[in-house]
Amino acid sequence: MVDQRLRLGGITAVIGMALVLGACNKGGGGGGSSIMMVDFVDSSASSVSVGEPGVPVTMQISNPGSRNLAAVQGNLTFTLGTTDVSADYSVTPDAANPIGVNAGSADVLTFYVDVLGSATPGLVTIGGVASASGVSQVTAQVTETWDVQGASMTVDLVDSPYTTVGIGERMAPVTMQISNPGPGNLYLSRADLQFLLGPADVSSTYVVTPDPANTGTVAASTTETLNFFVDIRSTALPGIITITGTAEGIAVPLQAAAITDMWDVRGVVIRAIHPPGGAAPGAILKIHGHGFSDTQADNIVYLAGTPVGIVYADHHLIRAMVPGATPVGTLDIEVEVAGQLTPPYNYPIVPGGGSVSWVVETEPNGSFGNANPFTLDTGGLLIQSATIDPAADLDYFHVTYNPASFPSGAMVQMDINAFVLGSSLDSILTAYDQNFTQIGWNDDAGSYDSFISIVLPASGEFYVRVEDWGGFGGINFWYDLSI
């Protein structure tokens, strides 16, 4: 009898010929015999990469005898040419593998193979052996072939969207781009950032957290980007810092980044200014940054080189007034603390008028029917020290205005300030028109705080709802809402 098997699922076709289906062996005495045959070894993969984990391989065992096979065990062998390279492959049998094969039937054993970093690239033959109670070892007659491929790696660059960071700043983003020009997949074993002040390694003053979503595999002939978030410790020294990085793969040596980036590390820095689209003379600016003083008088805010009034300050936020006579245009804003000056922040001053209305939230305001009523003019609204308390609390606000005071198509921006100031609130901000139809929604806008921008409805009114994303609440779930 001749058996031919052509497997078309992979690149390499395997045709096995034998006078019997697989090698066989007999066991047992009277009452019939146990006959075991290892028909073939098979894998859905035609090529694997050095370092690749958990590649499935199957082995079919048949029993054409009249007695059941018991205590069936199997294993795989790996040969490169005439050399046994099984030590370069770690084989784990599936815990659900059968331990017996009934008379006149066949069954399949499954194995999961880790291709170790010591594996040599090339065409590797996968064989198999099996034994059973009363039956000595049998070798698979039809084997499988893998094209084992190696990877290569270049750490192309390290990059950050920030040019300036503040001492004590948290979660500064940095990315690392890694390419694999090799024929096999690259399995990363490590990837790290380093920080240099001149020739000195100052990495100990920076805490690097890899993004949990980072991949550990770079496919052949592809590029991947890893994300990191960096906390600058209070012990970090000011100066120009070089950010570099290294990465290492299984069977791929450590590589350093070809292109590095730089940070200007300062004691004080502006990170963002709200509203982000610009503010009119008379408006209140919310200057977000790091290194500000909790003592209001210790901070100086300059608008185009001229000090302006401050109405609130803490370590991460300053609220400053745009003077009514400020000219329209893009101006430099700087903050000085204890003689340290931030780099200039270009900010647009736009046409407008009026001044900010400072208002407070009152309970109950948990529905459209009892929403807090506020009037909006061109200076905007600041709802101070509102609180989501108790859990599952909802805060509704009903905002009315004179449409004639605003140009057609005017945008209004709504900005929650909470998490960045130390509140426990993870806000969700929703806007509705006069018919309670949703016209804006946001969960996170660069932090757990929310921001939305809508076209002012022609009706002269809209509603705003604030809630916690998880339905939590309490006295620590406070927020400010600027409109």
C-alpha positions in Angstrom: 0.0 0.0 0.0 1.3 3.5 -0.8 0.3 6.6 1.0 0.7 10.1 -0.5 -0.1 13.2 1.5 0.1 16.7 -0.1 -0.4 19.5 2.4 -1.3 22.7 0.5 -1.6 25.1 3.5 2.0 26.1 3.7 4.7 27.1 1.3 6.5 23.8 1.5 4.5 20.8 0.3 5.4 17.5 2.0 4.8 14.2 0.3 5.4 11.1 2.4 5.5 7.6 0.8 5.7 4.4 2.8 4.6 0.8 2.3 2.6 1.3 5.6 1.1 4.4 7.1 3.9 5.4 9.5 6.1 3.1 11.4 4.2 0.8 13.7 4.8 -1.5 16.6 2.8 -4.2 18.3 2.2 -4.9 21.9 0.1 -7.2 24.1 -0.5 -10.9 24.3 -3.6 -13.0 24.1 -7.0 -11.4 23.4 -5.8 -9.4 20.4 -3.0 -6.9 19.9 -2.2 -3.1 20.3 -0.7 -1.6 17.2 0.5 2.0 17.2 1.4 4.0 14.1 2.7 7.6 14.1 1.1 8.7 10.9 2.6 12.2 10.5 3.7 15.4 12.2 2.1 18.6 10.9 2.2 22.4 11.5 0.2 25.2 10.0 3.3 27.3 9.9 5.8 26.9 7.0 8.2 29.5 8.5 9.0 30.5 12.1 11.3 33.1 13.6 14.1 32.7 16.1 12.6 33.6 19.5 9.0 32.9 18.4 6.9 31.4 21.2 4.0 28.9 21.2 4.0 27.6 17.7 1.5 24.7 17.5 2.5 21.3 16.0 0.3 18.2 15.8 1.1 14.5 15.7 -1.5 11.9 14.5 -1.4 8.5 16.1 -3.5 5.6 14.9 -4.3 2.2 16.3 -5.4 -0.3 13.7 -5.2 -3.2 16.3 -7.9 -4.8 18.2 -6.9 -3.6 21.7 -6.9 0.0 23.0 -3.7 1.9 23.4 -3.0 3.3 26.9 -0.5 5.7 28.5 0.3 7.2 25.1 3.1 9.7 25.1 4.7 11.7 22.3 7.5 14.1 21.7 9.0 16.1 18.8 12.5 16.1 17.3 14.2 18.8 15.3 17.0 18.3 12.8 19.0 20.8 10.8 20.5 18.8 8.0 21.9 15.8 9.8 22.4 17.6 13.1 19.9 17.1 16.0 19.0 20.6 17.2 16.2 19.6 19.5 17.9 21.5 22.3 17.1 24.7 20.5 13.3 24.1 20.8 11.2 23.9 23.9 8.2 21.6 23.5 5.2 21.7 25.7 2.4 19.1 25.3 -1.2 20.3 25.4 -2.6 19.4 28.8 -5.8 18.2 27.0 -3.8 15.6 24.9 -5.4 12.1 24.9 -3.6 9.4 26.9 -5.1 6.6 25.0 -6.2 5.6 21.4 -9.1 3.2 21.0 -8.8 0.2 18.8 -9.5 0.9 15.1 -9.2 4.7 15.5 -6.8 7.6 15.4 -6.2 10.6 17.6 -4.1 13.8 17.5 -1.6 15.1 20.0 -0.9 18.8 20.1 2.4 20.5 21.1 3.4 24.1 21.5 7.0 24.9 20.5 9.1 27.9 21.6 11.9 28.6 19.1 14.7 29.5 21.4 17.2 32.3 20.8 19.9 29.7 20.3 18.1 28.3 17.2 20.1 28.5 13.9 18.2 29.8 10.9 17.7 27.3 8.1 15.4 24.4 7.0 14.6 22.3 10.0 12.9 19.0 9.9 10.3 18.3 12.6 9.9 14.6 13.5 8.1 12.8 16.2 8.3 9.8 18.4 5.6 8.2 20.5 5.2 5.2 22.9 2.4 3.5 24.8 1.9 0.9 27.4 3.3 -2.3 26.1 4.4 -0.6 22.9 8.0 0.6 22.4 8.9 3.9 20.8 7.6 4.5 17.2 8.9 7.2 14.9 6.8 9.4 12.6 7.2 8.4 9.0 5.9 11.7 7.5 7.7 14.7 8.9 7.3 18.5 8.7 9.6 21.2 7.6 10.1 24.7 9.0 12.0 27.6 7.4 13.6 29.1 10.6 14.3 32.7 10.0 16.4 35.2 11.9 15.5 38.9 12.6 17.6 42.0 12.6 16.9 45.4 14.3 17.6 49.1 14.0 16.5 51.6 16.7 15.7 54.4 14.2 15.0 57.2 16.6 13.8 58.5 19.9 11.3 61.4 19.8 9.2 63.6 22.0 6.6 66.2 21.1 7.9 68.4 24.0 10.9 70.6 23.6 10.8 71.9 27.2 9.8 70.0 30.4 9.5 71.1 34.0 11.2 69.6 37.0 8.5 67.6 38.8 6.5 67.2 35.6 4.7 63.8 35.1 3.8 61.7 32.1 5.9 63.5 29.5 5.5 61.5 26.3 8.5 59.9 24.4 8.4 57.4 21.5 11.0 55.0 20.2 10.8 53.7 16.6 12.2 50.2 15.9 12.6 48.6 12.5 13.1 45.0 11.6 14.6 44.6 8.1 15.2 40.9 8.6 13.2 38.0 7.1 12.0 36.7 10.6 9.9 38.4 13.2 11.7 40.3 16.0 10.8 39.5 19.6 11.9 42.3 21.9 13.4 41.4 25.2 13.9 45.0 26.4 13.6 48.6 25.4 14.8 51.5 27.6 15.3 55.2 27.6 18.4 57.0 28.8 18.9 60.6 29.7 22.2 62.4 29.4 23.3 65.8 30.7 26.4 66.4 28.7 28.4 63.2 29.1 26.8 62.3 32.5 24.1 59.7 32.6 21.3 61.2 34.7 18.7 58.5 34.0 18.2 57.9 37.8 16.3 61.3 38.0 13.8 60.2 35.4 11.1 57.5 35.9 10.2 55.8 32.6 6.9 53.9 32.3 6.3 51.9 29.1 2.8 52.0 27.6 1.1 48.7 28.5 -0.1 48.6 24.9 3.4 48.5 23.5 4.0 45.5 21.2 6.7 43.0 21.9 7.0 41.8 18.3 8.2 43.6 15.2 7.1 41.6 12.1 9.6 41.0 9.3 10.3 44.1 7.1 8.1 46.4 9.3 8.5 49.2 11.8 6.8 49.7 15.2 6.6 52.6 17.6 6.9 52.1 21.3 5.4 54.7 23.7 6.8 55.8 27.1 5.7 58.2 29.7 8.4 60.0 31.8 8.2 61.6 35.2 10.9 64.1 35.9 11.9 63.8 39.5 12.3 66.8 41.7 16.0 66.0 42.0 16.5 66.4 38.2 19.0 69.1 37.2 18.0 71.9 34.8 19.8 72.0 31.5 19.7 70.5 28.0 19.1 66.8 28.2 19.7 64.3 25.5 17.1 61.5 25.3 18.4 58.3 23.8 17.3 54.7 23.9 18.4 51.1 23.5 16.6 47.9 22.6 17.4 44.2 22.5 15.7 41.3 20.9 15.9 37.5 21.3 19.0 36.5 19.5 19.4 40.2 18.4 22.1 42.2 20.2 21.6 45.5 22.0 21.2 48.5 19.7 21.3 52.2 20.4 19.1 54.8 18.8 20.4 56.3 15.6 18.6 59.6 16.2 18.1 61.1 19.6 16.0 64.0 20.9 16.6 66.8 23.4 14.7 68.4 26.3 15.2 71.8 27.8 14.6 70.9 31.5 13.6 73.9 33.5 12.3 74.6 37.0 9.1 76.2 35.5 7.3 75.5 32.2 4.0 76.3 30.5 2.3 73.2 29.1 -1.0 74.6 27.8 -3.3 77.6 28.0 -7.0 77.4 28.0 -9.2 78.3 26.2 -7.0 76.7 23.5 -8.4 78.7 20.6 -7.6 82.1 22.0 -9.1 84.6 24.4 -10.6 88.1 24.2 -9.4 91.1 26.2 -11.0 90.9 29.6 -11.0 87.1 29.7 -9.5 84.8 32.3 -6.7 82.5 31.0 -6.0 79.2 32.6 -2.2 78.6 32.3 -1.3 74.9 32.9 2.2 74.0 33.6 4.8 72.9 36.2 6.8 74.6 38.8 4.4 77.4 39.6 4.2 78.5 43.2 1.1 77.9 45.5 1.7 81.4 46.8 0.1 83.6 44.3 2.4 86.6 44.8 5.5 84.4 43.9 4.3 84.1 40.3 4.6 86.8 37.6 2.7 86.4 34.4 3.9 88.4 31.4 1.8 89.1 28.4 3.9 90.6 25.6 6.5 91.5 28.3 4.0 93.3 30.6 2.9 91.8 33.9 -0.8 91.0 34.2 -3.1 90.3 37.1 -3.3 86.8 38.7 -6.5 85.7 40.3 -5.4 82.1 41.4 -2.3 80.1 41.5 -1.1 76.6 42.5 1.7 74.3 41.5 0.1 73.4 38.2 -2.3 76.2 37.4 -2.4 79.9 37.2 -5.5 82.0 36.3 -4.6 85.3 34.9 -6.6 88.2 33.5 -6.1 89.5 29.9 -6.2 93.3 30.3 -9.1 95.0 28.5 -6.7 97.1 26.4 -4.7 94.2 25.1 -4.3 94.4 21.3 -5.6 91.6 19.1 -2.9 89.3 17.7 -0.6 86.4 18.7 1.4 87.4 21.8 4.0 85.8 24.0 3.0 84.6 27.5 5.6 83.8 30.0 5.6 82.9 33.7 8.4 83.8 36.2 8.8 82.0 39.5 11.7 82.7 41.8 13.7 84.2 39.0 13.2 81.3 36.6 11.3 82.2 33.4 9.4 79.9 31.1 10.1 79.8 27.4 7.6 82.1 25.6 4.2 80.6 24.8 2.6 82.0 21.7 -1.1 82.7 22.3 -3.8 84.4 20.2 -5.7 87.3 21.6 -9.0 87.5 19.6 -11.7 90.1 19.3 -14.4 90.1 21.9 -15.6 92.0 24.9 -17.0 91.7 28.4 -15.5 90.0 31.4 -15.7 86.5 32.9 -18.7 85.9 35.1 -17.8 83.9 38.2 -20.6 81.7 39.3 -21.2 78.7 41.6 -23.0 75.4 41.4 -26.0 74.8 43.7 -27.9 71.6 44.5 -30.2 70.1 43.5 -29.4 70.3 39.8 -29.6 66.6 38.7 -31.9 67.0 35.7 -32.9 69.3 32.9 -35.8 70.5 34.9 -33.7 71.9 37.8 -30.5 72.8 36.0 -28.6 75.8 37.4 -29.5 78.8 35.2 -26.6 81.0 34.1 -26.3 83.8 31.5 -23.4 83.8 29.1 -21.9 87.0 27.6 -18.9 87.5 25.5 -16.6 87.3 28.5 -17.5 83.8 29.3 -18.5 81.9 32.4 -16.4 80.2 35.1 -18.4 77.8 37.3 -16.2 77.4 40.4 -15.7 74.6 42.9 -18.6 72.4 41.7 -18.7 68.9 43.1 -19.9 65.5 41.9 -21.3 64.3 45.3 -22.6 61.7 46.1 -21.8 58.8 43.8 -23.7 58.8 40.5 -24.4 62.6 40.9 -25.2 64.5 37.8 -24.8 68.3 37.5 -26.9 70.1 34.9 -26.5 73.8 33.8 -28.8 75.8 31.6 -26.9 78.5 29.8 -28.8 81.3 28.0 -27.5 84.2 26.0 -28.4 86.9 23.5 -27.6 85.4 20.0 -27.3 89.0 18.6 -24.2 89.4 20.9 -22.3 86.7 19.0 -21.4 86.4 15.3 -23.2 83.7 13.3 -21.4 80.4 13.6 -19.6 81.5 16.8 -18.0 78.6 18.7 -18.2 78.2 22.5 -15.6 76.1 24.3 -16.3 74.2 27.5 -13.4 73.0 29.6 -13.3 71.0 32.8 -10.5 71.6 35.3 -10.3 68.8 37.9 -7.9 65.9 37.5 -4.9 68.0 36.5 -5.4 69.9 39.8 -5.6 66.8 42.0 -9.3 66.1 42.0 -10.5 62.5 41.9 -13.0 63.3 39.1 -12.7 61.5 35.8 -15.2 63.8 34.0 -17.6 63.3 31.2 -18.9 66.5 29.6 -22.1 66.6 27.5 -23.8 69.5 25.7 -27.5 69.6 24.6 -29.6 72.0 22.6 -32.9 73.5 23.8 -34.7 70.2 22.7 -32.4 68.1 24.9 -30.6 66.7 21.8 -26.9 66.0 22.3 -24.7 68.4 20.4 -21.3 67.7 22.1 -19.6 65.0 24.2 -16.1 64.3 25.5 -14.5 62.0 28.1 -10.8 62.7 28.1 -9.0 65.6 26.4 -5.3 64.9 27.0 -6.0 64.0 30.7 -9.0 62.7 32.6 -10.5 66.2 32.2 -13.0 66.9 29.4 -13.2 69.6 26.7 -15.8 70.2 24.0 -16.4 72.9 21.4 -19.8 73.6 19.9 -21.4 76.1 17.5 -23.6 78.3 19.6 -27.3 77.4 18.9 -29.3 80.1 17.3 -32.0 79.5 19.9 -30.0 81.4 22.6 -29.8 78.5 25.0 -28.1 75.2 25.6 -27.6 72.7 28.5 -24.4 71.2 29.9 -24.1 68.0 32.0 -21.1 66.9 34.1 -20.7 63.4 35.5 -18.0 61.0 36.6 -17.0 58.3 34.0 -17.3 55.5 36.5 -20.3 56.9 38.4 -18.2 57.6 41.4 -18.5 60.7 43.6 -17.7 62.4 46.9 -16.1 65.5 48.4 -12.9 64.9 46.5 -14.7 64.9 43.1 -14.6 68.7 42.6 -14.2 70.6 39.4 -14.2 74.0 37.7 -16.1 74.4 34.4 -15.2 77.3 32.1 -17.5 78.3 29.2 
